[in-house]
Amino acid sequence: MKPVAHLRQLEDLRWEEHLLLNHLTHVADMAAEFAAEFDNADWLRIAGSWHDLGKYNPLWQEYIRNNNGNYTEEE
């Protein structure tokens, strides 16, 4: 089971996982692009990569999967 950053319910009531690695990579890329204007892309890429590392904690993963309505992994 891959770590999840967020879950969202689609219009057809199915659930969509936003995988944590994808989320961290996307935020890191956006932060680096923003910070390039003031020559700090590397620092902001690191910050973006690390900003949600706590979500790898098994307790968070249990919480996010068990406290979102009727989410099941089979969906």
C-alpha positions in Angstrom: 0.0 0.0 0.0 1.5 3.3 -1.1 1.4 6.3 1.3 -1.3 8.8 0.7 -1.2 12.5 1.1 -4.9 13.3 0.5 -8.1 11.6 -0.5 -10.9 13.3 -2.4 -14.3 12.1 -3.4 -15.1 12.4 -7.1 -18.5 13.5 -8.5 -19.4 9.8 -9.2 -18.7 9.2 -5.5 -15.6 7.1 -6.1 -12.5 8.0 -4.1 -9.2 9.2 -5.6 -5.9 8.9 -3.8 -3.3 11.6 -4.1 -0.1 9.6 -3.4 2.3 11.2 -1.0 5.4 10.9 -3.2 3.5 12.6 -6.1 2.3 15.4 -3.8 5.7 16.1 -2.4 7.3 16.1 -5.9 4.7 18.5 -7.2 5.0 20.9 -4.3 8.8 20.8 -4.6 8.6 21.6 -8.3 6.2 24.5 -7.7 8.2 25.9 -4.9 11.5 25.7 -6.8 9.9 27.5 -9.8 8.6 30.3 -7.6 11.9 30.7 -5.8 14.0 30.7 -9.0 13.0 34.4 -9.4 15.1 35.2 -6.3 17.8 32.6 -6.8 16.7 30.2 -4.0 15.2 27.3 -6.1 17.3 24.6 -4.4 16.3 25.6 -0.9 12.6 25.8 -1.7 12.7 22.5 -3.6 14.0 20.9 -0.4 11.3 22.7 1.7 8.6 21.5 -0.7 9.9 18.0 -0.6 9.9 17.8 3.2 6.8 19.8 4.1 4.6 16.7 4.6 7.1 14.0 5.5 5.1 13.4 8.7 2.4 11.9 6.5 4.6 8.8 6.0 3.8 8.0 9.7 1.7 4.8 9.8 -0.7 6.5 12.3 -1.4 9.2 9.7 -1.9 6.6 7.0 -4.4 4.8 9.2 -6.2 8.0 10.0 -6.5 9.3 6.4 -7.8 5.9 5.2 -10.3 5.4 8.1 -11.7 8.9 8.5 -12.9 9.8 5.1 -16.5 8.8 4.8 -16.9 5.5 3.0 -13.4 5.2 1.5 -12.2 1.7 0.8 -8.9 0.7 -0.9 -10.8 -1.4 -3.4 -12.4 1.6 -5.1 
